[in-house]
Amino acid sequence: MTGVLDLIAAGIVPGGTRHNAETHAEFTRFAPAVPEAVRIGLSDAQTSGGLLVSIAPERSDALLRALRERDTPLAAIVGEVRQGAGIEVV
């Protein structure tokens, strides 16, 4: 993500990403410490998918190993699904 947040902060953001961020804002709550550039980056419209995967917690270690064996060194657990409404980013 090196440089990406700088580009976002400079206003270099695709229109689709801005649209996604506006839509996601309707059901997403961010902790005050989450910078605006990160909030926008999480709604990036330039990917073809596959940035986030949801899996049962007991299977996460095996998935991470498999991804790393297939040259995906940045694979990481970034959150968890909890009962409730909407999305909270902390």
C-alpha positions as CSV (number, residue, x, y, z in Angstrom):
1,M,0.0,0.0,0.0
2,T,3.1,2.2,-0.2
3,G,2.2,5.5,-1.8
4,V,-1.5,4.6,-2.2
5,L,-2.6,6.6,0.8
6,D,-0.6,9.6,-0.4
7,L,-2.4,9.5,-3.8
8,I,-5.8,9.3,-2.0
9,A,-4.8,12.2,0.3
10,A,-3.9,14.2,-2.9
11,G,-7.4,13.5,-4.3
12,I,-6.3,11.0,-6.9
13,V,-9.2,8.7,-6.5
14,P,-11.4,7.0,-9.2
15,G,-15.0,8.1,-9.3
16,G,-16.2,4.5,-8.7
17,T,-14.2,4.5,-5.4
18,R,-15.7,7.7,-4.2
19,H,-19.2,6.3,-5.1
20,N,-18.4,3.1,-3.2
21,A,-17.2,5.0,-0.2
22,E,-20.4,7.1,-0.1
23,T,-22.5,3.9,-0.4
24,H,-20.5,2.1,2.3
25,A,-20.8,5.1,4.7
26,E,-24.5,4.4,5.0
27,F,-23.8,1.2,6.9
28,T,-20.1,1.5,8.1
29,R,-18.9,3.1,11.3
30,F,-15.2,4.1,11.6
31,A,-13.3,4.7,14.8
32,P,-12.1,8.3,15.0
33,A,-8.5,7.1,14.6
34,V,-9.1,5.6,11.1
35,P,-7.8,8.2,8.6
36,E,-10.0,9.5,5.8
37,A,-7.5,8.0,3.2
38,V,-7.9,4.6,4.7
39,R,-11.7,4.9,4.7
40,I,-11.6,5.7,1.0
41,G,-9.0,3.0,0.2
42,L,-11.2,0.3,1.8
43,S,-13.8,1.1,-0.9
44,D,-11.4,0.8,-3.9
45,A,-13.2,0.2,-7.1
46,Q,-10.1,-0.7,-9.2
47,T,-9.8,-4.4,-8.1
48,S,-11.3,-7.4,-9.6
49,G,-12.3,-8.8,-6.2
50,G,-10.7,-11.1,-3.8
51,L,-9.4,-8.5,-1.4
52,L,-11.5,-9.9,1.5
53,V,-12.4,-13.4,2.3
54,S,-14.7,-14.6,5.0
55,I,-13.9,-18.0,6.6
56,A,-14.7,-19.9,9.8
57,P,-12.1,-19.0,12.5
58,E,-11.0,-22.6,12.9
59,R,-10.0,-22.7,9.2
60,S,-8.1,-19.4,9.0
61,D,-4.6,-20.8,9.8
62,A,-4.9,-23.4,7.0
63,L,-6.1,-20.7,4.5
64,L,-3.2,-18.4,5.4
65,R,-0.7,-21.2,4.9
66,A,-2.2,-22.1,1.6
67,L,-2.2,-18.5,0.4
68,R,1.4,-18.0,1.4
69,E,2.5,-21.2,-0.3
70,R,1.0,-19.7,-3.5
71,D,3.1,-16.5,-3.3
72,T,0.6,-14.4,-1.5
73,P,2.9,-13.1,1.3
74,L,0.6,-10.2,2.4
75,A,-2.3,-12.5,3.2
76,A,-3.5,-11.6,6.8
77,I,-6.4,-11.7,9.1
78,V,-7.8,-8.2,9.3
79,G,-11.0,-8.5,11.2
80,E,-13.8,-10.7,12.3
81,V,-17.6,-11.0,11.8
82,R,-19.7,-10.4,14.9
83,Q,-23.4,-10.3,15.5
84,G,-24.8,-6.9,15.0
85,A,-25.8,-4.4,12.3
86,G,-23.5,-2.7,9.8
87,I,-19.8,-2.6,9.7
88,E,-17.4,-1.2,12.3
89,V,-13.8,-0.4,11.4
90,V,-11.4,0.2,14.3
